């Protein structure tokens, strides 16, 4: 077994994986950066991808002979995760395993809820600002 803390074996799309708890400092970085960097228009995709690759260091694919290959870089992730949707599911499972405050499906739901909240706030803010900036009465005639 790799040096995984609290390993958990899971199956995703017919493949077996082992996921692990993050160490304290790495976990703090991942948990703070991962969700916030994924928020559309506010986040930073490059930071999110970098953080996802750090998160994937705590995932290993189980080979047929039982050996584990840690998904420690982009090439290994691409070779052992079939598609982007499966990757998102894996990220969600790892975050659930590491964060007691995210219920099942929590990370994806968190991102969706955060986006909707930000969008509603931005809409309200732009409406309020446009009402303040646009005159409601006709200016007096200069004739």
C-alpha positions in Angstrom: 0.0 0.0 0.0 1.2 3.5 -0.8 1.7 5.9 2.1 -2.0 6.7 2.0 -3.8 7.9 5.1 -7.2 6.3 5.8 -7.3 4.6 2.3 -10.7 3.7 0.8 -11.2 1.5 -2.2 -13.8 2.6 -4.6 -15.0 1.6 -8.0 -15.8 4.1 -10.7 -16.9 3.1 -14.3 -15.6 -0.5 -13.8 -12.2 0.4 -12.5 -10.9 0.1 -8.9 -9.2 3.0 -7.2 -7.9 3.8 -3.8 -8.4 7.3 -2.5 -6.8 8.8 0.6 -7.1 11.5 3.2 -4.9 14.6 2.6 -2.2 15.5 5.0 -3.0 18.6 7.1 -1.1 21.3 5.2 -1.8 19.9 1.7 -5.4 19.4 2.6 -5.8 23.0 3.7 -4.4 24.2 0.4 -6.6 21.9 -1.7 -9.8 22.5 0.3 -9.3 26.3 0.1 -8.2 26.5 -3.5 -10.2 23.8 -5.3 -13.8 25.0 -4.9 -13.1 28.7 -5.1 -10.9 28.5 -8.2 -13.6 26.6 -10.1 -16.3 29.3 -9.8 -17.0 30.6 -13.3 -16.0 34.2 -14.0 -14.5 34.5 -10.5 -12.1 31.6 -10.3 -8.9 30.9 -12.1 -8.8 27.8 -14.3 -5.0 27.4 -14.1 -5.1 27.4 -10.3 -8.0 25.0 -10.4 -6.2 22.6 -12.7 -3.0 22.8 -10.6 -5.1 22.1 -7.5 -6.9 19.2 -9.2 -3.5 17.6 -10.0 -2.5 18.0 -6.3 -5.8 16.3 -5.3 -5.2 13.5 -7.7 -1.9 12.7 -5.8 -4.3 11.1 -3.3 -5.8 8.7 -5.9 -4.3 5.4 -7.1 -5.6 3.0 -9.7 -5.6 -0.6 -8.7 -3.9 -2.8 -11.4 -5.1 -6.3 -12.1 -2.2 -7.8 -10.1 -3.2 -5.6 -7.1 -0.4 -3.1 -7.4 -1.3 0.6 -7.1 -0.3 3.4 -9.4 -0.6 6.9 -7.8 -2.1 9.4 -10.3 0.6 11.9 -9.6 0.7 13.8 -12.9 -1.4 14.8 -15.8 -0.2 11.9 -18.0 -1.1 9.3 -15.4 -4.5 10.9 -14.8 -5.2 10.9 -18.5 -4.1 7.3 -18.9 -6.2 5.9 -16.0 -9.3 8.2 -16.0 -11.4 7.6 -19.1 -13.0 11.1 -19.6 -13.5 14.5 -18.0 -16.9 13.5 -16.5 -15.3 10.6 -14.7 -12.5 12.9 -13.6 -15.1 15.2 -12.0 -16.8 12.3 -10.3 -13.4 11.2 -8.9 -12.6 14.7 -7.7 -16.0 14.8 -6.0 -15.4 11.4 -4.3 -12.0 12.5 -3.0 -13.3 15.8 -1.6 -16.2 13.9 0.1 -13.7 11.5 1.6 -11.6 14.4 2.9 -14.3 16.9 3.9 -17.0 16.0 6.4 -18.9 19.1 5.5 -19.5 18.0 1.9 -22.3 15.5 1.7 -22.5 13.0 -1.2 -22.3 15.0 -4.4 -21.4 18.0 -2.3 -18.6 19.6 -4.2 -20.4 19.7 -7.5 -23.5 20.9 -5.7 -21.4 23.5 -3.8 -20.0 24.8 -7.1 -23.4 24.9 -8.7 -25.0 26.7 -5.7 -22.1 29.1 -5.4 -22.4 30.0 -9.1 -26.2 30.5 -8.8 -25.7 32.7 -5.7 -23.0 34.8 -7.4 -25.1 35.1 -10.5 -28.1 36.3 -8.5 -26.0 38.7 -6.5 -24.4 40.1 -9.7 -27.8 40.5 -11.4 -29.2 42.3 -8.3 -26.1 44.5 -8.1 -26.2 45.5 -11.8 -29.9 46.2 -11.6 -29.4 48.5 -8.6 -26.4 50.2 -10.2 -28.2 50.8 -13.5 -31.2 52.2 -11.6 -28.9 54.6 -9.8 -27.0 55.7 -12.9 -29.9 56.1 -15.3 -32.1 59.2 -14.7 -35.7 58.4 -14.0 -37.0 61.9 -15.0 -36.6 63.7 -18.3 -34.0 66.5 -18.0 -35.5 70.0 -18.3 -35.7 71.3 -21.9 -33.0 73.7 -22.9 -35.3 75.5 -25.3 
